[in-house]
Amino acid sequence: MRPNFEKMSGKELREYAIAHRGDKDIDEVLNVLYSRRSPDSEAIWFHPPKTKEEEQEQFELFKRIVDEKTGNKTADN
């Protein structure tokens, strides 16, 4: 009997994909797994800085984003 990939957790899908790499249904497993990833529209893109000032600004912005996501408070907050 074939498993229901839609009902499997992400961890179960990854384990199944690794264990069944050569199976004919691997494409379906990977499609379900990939469809659950975060969309790129949520990503924050950083381009290579052109100056030292841009580098410092990006570092500060990155640090602030990480602090917000992890719940850390910085001295300037």
N, C-alpha and C positions, 0 to 999 in steps of 0.2 A: 504494500500500500504506500502510495506517495504522500509525503507530508504536505500540509497546507502552509506554504511559505508565508502567506500574508499574516497568519496567526503566530508565527515564530518571532521571538525577540531578536534584536540585532546580534546579540552574542550567539544565539542558536544558529542564526543564518551564517555568521562568519565560521562557526565550527563546522556546519554542514558543508559550506563551500570548500573549506580546506580538506575535509574528509572525502569529498566527492568531486574532486577536480576534473576527472575524466568523464563524468556522467553526462548524458545527453541533456539533462535539465539544468546544467550549471548556468546557462544564460539566463534562465528564469530566476534562479536564486540570486544571481548578481544584480539583475534588474530590480528586484524587490529591495535588496540591500541598498543599492545606489539611490533608489527613489526616496529613501528615508533620510538621506543626508541633508544638512542645512544648505539652503540655496545660497548661491554666491551673492545674491542681493543683500544678504546680511553681513557679508564680509567687509572688512575695512582694508582698503588697499593703500599701501605705502609705496611711493615711488622713490627711487634712489635720490638722496638729497644732492643738490648742486653746490651748496655752500655749507660752511660750518654752522651758520645760523639755522639753516633749514634742518640740518642734522640734529641740532639741539632741540628745535621746535618739535620735530618728529619724535624724538626720545621722550620729551615731556608729555606729548599727547599719548604716546604708547603707554607710558607709565601710568598716566591718569586713567586710561581705559582699563588696564590690568587691575589697578586698584579698585575701580568701580565694579568690575566683574567678580573680584575675589572678596569684596567687602572691606578691603584695607583702607585705612585712613592715613593720609600723608600729613606732614606738619603744616602745610599751607591750606588744609581743608578746615 
